[in-house]
Amino acid sequence: MDRIILHVDMNAFFAAVEQQSNPALRGKPIVVVGSAARTVILTASYEARAFGIKTGMRVFEARRLCPQLIQVPVSNRLYAHVSAEIMKILADYTPLVQVFSIDEAFLDISGSLGLFTTPQRIAYLIKSRIKTRFGLTCSIGIAPNKLLAKLASEMKKPDGLTVIMPELVPDILRDLPVGDLCGIGRQTSRQLALLGIITCGQLAAFPQEILRRKFGMVGDQLLRMAQGIDDSPVVAAADEGQVKSIGHSTTLAQDLSDRSAISVVLLQLAEMVGRRSRRYALAGRTLTLTVRYADFTTFTRQQKQPRPLTLSGDIYLAALKILDAIVLEQPVRLLGISLSGWDEAVQQLSLFNGNERELRLTAAMDSVNNKLGDFTVTFASLLYKLDKGSHVISPAWRPEGVRHIDMS
């Protein structure tokens, strides 16, 4: 192989961490949920998966399959801590570690074989250290690129190790459903199916011109993926560059129709987004509001702002303006706010465009909350009204930097 890439995927991570933390849960069907009755299943233990329970399933559906199912509330801080420690272990084998999510990472070990002799030895060392320290298992894929390494890690679970050699790629991909490749989601799979494309082999042999007409330049990328080609590098955190957006969302403790109650949640989210943006001296011109109805219908509304935002009050007012333009057809289950479109040219100046008193108060609030935790000091309108819904760890979470979120 010109490159040797490892993909490390922790097995049933949230559930496995809970079972290690509480021996009474070991060997039993458990699911981790954001809150007792409001969110879908985040992770199911392998004992629960034996009953057909899957991530994303609603709890009442899971209980039909397994009446003895045990619900465990999410422990974000614990998972974040364990994940960060695991990433430190991975960094002992190469500086090129790309955190893909809280329970996944890519490693480029092309330059590490002089120390560790073989890719398999590195994989077994990683598995052994994680198992010894945390009692957790992981599946590892080894391949010439990230696309195939991730595919390999999915092939044997739990606690698997799979190597895809370059000469085996055509045989492996020929009958593989296109949706099994990372980066081809349900919508794209459906569009490909309309063209009669079900497998990677069919996609690899499909006329490139037709794919381009249907998908634009993405069509070229789909064709390369079907052939097992992926030139994307493993990018360490220090080299990732500026984050594209900062956002927070919450599944509400109960469905809301009252706009005044919804506005309180928006203020809470605006403060969370604002504090993170100020911590990294970022100010954004684009605000996005995400709304999910009780029936899980989800939509976003985006609005460009006349000036870059970083103060929580300004973010809140911008979100409220977007909300006021929406006719809510159902009670709201989830709300989210994200800030993007960084205006670097006026980034620092934007911090001083507001009222001096407001700026000083904001700086003081940030200082206290950064030391003592979210909402230790907050707006009077949030006192006793903080939404206790579910704040699920975003797939964009990172153990450090702008994407790191302090877990409560």
Secondary structure as the mmCIF struct_conf table of DSSP 4:
data_model
#
loop_
_struct_conf.conf_type_id
_struct_conf.id
_struct_conf.beg_label_comp_id
_struct_conf.beg_label_asym_id
_struct_conf.beg_label_seq_id
_struct_conf.end_label_comp_id
_struct_conf.end_label_asym_id
_struct_conf.end_label_seq_id
BEND BEND1 ARG A 3 ARG A 3
STRN STRN1 ILE A 5 MET A 10
TURN_TY1_P TURN_TY1_P1 ASN A 11 ALA A 12
HELX_RH_AL_P HELX_RH_AL_P1 PHE A 13 SER A 21
HELX_RH_3T_P HELX_RH_3T_P1 PRO A 23 LEU A 25
TURN_TY1_P TURN_TY1_P2 ARG A 26 GLY A 27
BEND BEND2 LYS A 28 LYS A 28
STRN STRN2 ILE A 30 VAL A 33
BEND BEND3 GLY A 34 SER A 35
TURN_TY1_P TURN_TY1_P3 ALA A 36 ARG A 38
BEND BEND4 THR A 39 THR A 39
STRN STRN3 ILE A 41 ALA A 44
HELX_RH_AL_P HELX_RH_AL_P2 TYR A 46 ARG A 49
TURN_TY1_P TURN_TY1_P4 ALA A 50 GLY A 52
TURN_TY1_P TURN_TY1_P5 THR A 55 GLY A 56
HELX_RH_AL_P HELX_RH_AL_P3 VAL A 59 LEU A 65
TURN_TY1_P TURN_TY1_P6 PRO A 67 GLN A 68
STRN STRN4 ILE A 70 PRO A 73
HELX_RH_AL_P HELX_RH_AL_P4 ASN A 76 LEU A 90
TURN_TY1_P TURN_TY1_P7 ALA A 91 TYR A 93
BEND BEND5 PRO A 95 PRO A 95
STRN STRN5 VAL A 97 SER A 101
TURN_TY1_P TURN_TY1_P8 ILE A 102 ASP A 103
STRN STRN6 GLU A 104 ASP A 108
TURN_TY1_P TURN_TY1_P9 SER A 110 SER A 112
HELX_RH_AL_P HELX_RH_AL_P5 LEU A 113 PHE A 116
BEND BEND6 THR A 117 THR A 117
HELX_RH_AL_P HELX_RH_AL_P6 PRO A 119 PHE A 134
BEND BEND7 GLY A 135 GLY A 135
STRN STRN7 CYS A 138 ALA A 143
BEND BEND8 PRO A 144 ASN A 145
HELX_RH_AL_P HELX_RH_AL_P7 LYS A 146 MET A 155
BEND BEND9 LYS A 156 LYS A 156
TURN_TY1_P TURN_TY1_P10 LYS A 157 ASP A 159
STRN STRN8 LEU A 161 VAL A 163
HELX_RH_3T_P HELX_RH_3T_P2 PRO A 166 LEU A 168
HELX_RH_AL_P HELX_RH_AL_P8 VAL A 169 ARG A 174
TURN_TY1_P TURN_TY1_P11 ASP A 175 ASP A 175
STRN STRN9 PRO A 177 PRO A 177
HELX_RH_3T_P HELX_RH_3T_P3 VAL A 178 ASP A 180
BEND BEND10 LEU A 181 LEU A 181
TURN_TY1_P TURN_TY1_P12 CYS A 182 GLY A 183
HELX_RH_AL_P HELX_RH_AL_P9 ARG A 186 LEU A 194
TURN_TY1_P TURN_TY1_P13 LEU A 195 GLY A 196
STRN STRN10 THR A 199 THR A 199
HELX_RH_AL_P HELX_RH_AL_P10 CYS A 200 ALA A 204
TURN_TY1_P TURN_TY1_P14 ALA A 205 ALA A 205
BEND BEND11 PHE A 206 PHE A 206
HELX_RH_AL_P HELX_RH_AL_P11 GLN A 208 PHE A 215
TURN_TY1_P TURN_TY1_P15 GLY A 216 MET A 217
HELX_RH_AL_P HELX_RH_AL_P12 VAL A 218 ALA A 226
TURN_TY1_P TURN_TY1_P16 GLN A 227 GLY A 228
HELX_LH_PP_P HELX_LH_PP_P1 SER A 232 VAL A 234
HELX_RH_3T_P HELX_RH_3T_P4 ALA A 237 ASP A 239
BEND BEND12 GLU A 240 GLU A 240
BEND BEND13 GLN A 242 GLN A 242
BEND BEND14 LYS A 244 LYS A 244
STRN STRN11 SER A 245 LEU A 256
HELX_RH_AL_P HELX_RH_AL_P13 ARG A 259 ARG A 279
TURN_TY1_P TURN_TY1_P17 TYR A 280 ALA A 281
STRN STRN12 GLY A 284 TYR A 293
TURN_TY1_P TURN_TY1_P18 ALA A 294 ASP A 295
STRN STRN13 THR A 298 LEU A 309
BEND BEND15 LEU A 311 LEU A 311
HELX_RH_AL_P HELX_RH_AL_P14 SER A 312 ASP A 324
TURN_TY1_P TURN_TY1_P19 ALA A 325 ALA A 325
BEND BEND16 GLN A 330 GLN A 330
STRN STRN14 VAL A 332 TRP A 342
HELX_RH_3T_P HELX_RH_3T_P5 GLU A 344 VAL A 346
HELX_RH_AL_P HELX_RH_AL_P15 GLN A 347 SER A 350
TURN_TY1_P TURN_TY1_P20 LEU A 351 PHE A 352
BEND BEND17 ASN A 353 GLY A 354
HELX_RH_AL_P HELX_RH_AL_P16 GLU A 356 LEU A 372
TURN_TY1_P TURN_TY1_P21 ASP A 374 PHE A 375
BEND BEND18 THR A 376 VAL A 377
HELX_RH_3T_P HELX_RH_3T_P6 ALA A 380 LEU A 382
TURN_TY1_P TURN_TY1_P22 LEU A 383 LYS A 385
BEND BEND19 GLY A 389 GLY A 389
STRN STRN15 SER A 390 SER A 390
HELX_LH_PP_P HELX_LH_PP_P2 VAL A 392 SER A 394
TURN_TY1_P TURN_TY1_P23 PRO A 395 ALA A 396
BEND BEND20 PRO A 399 GLY A 401
TURN_TY1_P TURN_TY1_P24 VAL A 402 ARG A 403
#
